[in-house]
């Protein structure tokens, strides 16, 4: 849709327009077809919510439009005002969220806080930045680091794999991968809090057990696969 608008591709099918966009991207950067953030579309947003003594997996994938998916996420932030924890979010996920929000004329003041010089995202812990001390060369893949820690992880869904799943209306696959990834991210965050001394060994163990007990009650096959892969 964006490519048709920007590059005059109205006469092409969705697949043909996408192929032109991938080709143009290869001309810009010969090592990737990954489109720039403003040309992506959000299919699913997932989060692990921890409040009081409960864990919940929240996913917005079933809303009929992209704008409604994004707005549901902002409503979640408005409701809980949470600390947002992510992995390498500023590389792609957060820019995509901002660009697509503006495209749809969405309003999300809760997403921002004003300081003396600029708008800054509210309460974000980007673990990849923190652990690498904001040095790009020191960043590592989430799935590899998590597996070293004994945490279940899958490789990031390849961009073209995601595109083909979307083209074939396989949003279930995208949603399940999204939920698996946020569970991985949350467990790495718990280990990070142990490292920084925010929790002690007892609290760390009790939070892991609490998360397990909440997940056991879910019937989703991919969640049960996650649990089966979790040795701790």
N, C-alpha and C positions, 0 to 999 in steps of 0.2 A: 504493500500500500504506500509506504513512504517512498520507495524507489520509483513507483509509477509517477508520483507527484513531483519528485525532484528531477527525474531524468527523462520524462516524457515517454513512459513505457505503457501507456494506457491500452494499447492494442495487443499487449502480450498477456498470456496466462500468468497466474501466480508463480508457477514453477519457472516459466521463461523469464519473467521479470527478476526473480531471485537469482537465476543463473547469470544474468547481466550484472547484477549487483556484486556477485561473488567475483566475476571476472574483473570488474572495475577495482575491487579491493585488492586483487592480486597485482594489478598494475601499480597500485600505491605501495604495497608491501608484499614482496614476492614470497614471503614465508608464511602467509596466512590468508584465509578467506573470511576470517572473523570480522564481521561488520562493525563499524563504529557504533558507540552506545546509542546514539539517537535513532538508529535504524533497527533496533531490536524491538520485540514486542514481549510484554510480560505475560507468561502463561500460568505461572503458579508462584505464590509466595508462601513460605512455610516458616514456622517458628516453634521452638520449645518454650512454653510458658511455665515459669516456676513462681508460684505465689502461695504464701503460707506453707502448708505441708502437702501441696498438690502439684503434680506435673501434668501438663496438657500439651498435646501436639495440635497446633493450629495450622490449618492450610486453607488458603483461598484459591481454589482452582475452578470451582463450579459456577462462579458468577458469569453471566452471559457476555460481559464486555470487559476489556482491559481496564477501562476507567473504574468500573465497579470493583474489580479485584484490588486495584491500588487504593481506592477509597476505603475499602474494608480494612486494609492494613493500617491506614492512618486512623481509622476509628479505634482499632486495637491500641495504638499508641496513645490516643486521647484517653481511653478508658484506664489504662494501667500506668502510663508515664514510665515505661520500663527503662532499664539500662539495655541498650541494644548491643548485642555481641555478634560479631561476624568474623569471617576469615577472608582477607583480601577483598573486602567489600568495595573499597574505593577504586579498585582496578576496573570493575564493570558493574556490579549490582547496584550500587548507590547512584552512580551517574545515570544508568538506564532509568532508575526510579525517578530521578529529578527531571530528566528530559521528557519522559513519557507523561509525567504529571503535568508539566507545563503544556504539552501538546493537547491534553484533555481539559485544560483550564481548571485543574483541581486546586483546591485551597487547603493548605495544611500548615497553619502557623505553629502547631504543636511540634512539628518536625524540626523547627529552627529555634535558635536562641540568639539574641542580638548582643554582641559585645561592642567595644568602642571602634572596631575597625572593619568587621565583616560578619557575614552570616556564617554560623558554624553549626554543624550537625550536633544534635543534642545527645549527650551521654552515650557516645559510641565507644566500644572497646573493639578495635580491629586487631585480633590476636596476631595475625601475620605481621602487622606493623610493630606491635609491641615486642614480640619475640625477636624480630630482626633489627630492633632499635631504629626502625624507619629507613633501613639501608636495603635498597632494592635487591642487591646481589645476595643478601643473606636470607631472603624469603624462600620458603620451602613449600612443596605441595601438601595440602591438608591431609590427603589420604595416606601419604608415606609417613608423615610425622605421627599421625594418629596410630597407625599400625605399629610403629616403634613403641608407642606407649601402651600397646595392648588394647586399643580401642577399635571397635569395628569401623571400617571405612571402605568406601568404594571410590575408584578414580572419578574425577570430575567428569560429568557427562560432556562428551565432545560436542562442539558447536554444531557440526553437521549431523551428528546422531540426533541431537535435540530437534534440529530443523526437520529431519525426515520423520521423526515421531510426531511432530506437530502437523506435518503435511498429511499424515495418515490418521489423524484424529486420535493418536495414542497419547492423550494427555495423562492417562493413568500412569504410564511409565515415567513421565516427567515428574508427576506429583510424588510418586513413591521414591524416586531418586532424591527429590528435594527434601522429603521428610527424613530419609536416611542421613543426608548431609547435615541437617540441622541437629540431629541427635549426636552425630560425630562431633560437630563444632561445640555443642554444649558440654560434652564430656571432656574435651580438650580444655575448655574454659574452667571446668571444675579442677582439673589438674593444675592449671595456671594459678587458680586461687590458693591451692595448696602450696605451690611454689612461692607465692608472694606472702604467705603467712596469713591471708584473710580467713582461712579455715585451717583447723588442725587435722591430724590424721583421723581422729574419731568422727569429726563432722564431715570430712570428705567421704569416708566409708558409709556413713549414714545417708548422705545425699545420693550416693550411687545406689544403695539398696532401696531408697525411696523411689528413685526413678525406675528401677527394675520392677518394683511392685506395682507401679502405675502402668507400666508397659505390658505386664503380664495380663492385665485385664482387657487388653485390646485384641480384637480378633483378626486384625489385618495381617496377612501372611508375611508381608515385607517387614513389619515390626517384629514378628516372631522370629524371622530370619536374623534380624539385628540382634535380638536377645541371644539366639543360639550361637552367634559369633562373638559374644561378649564373655571373655573368660574370667573376668574379675568377680 
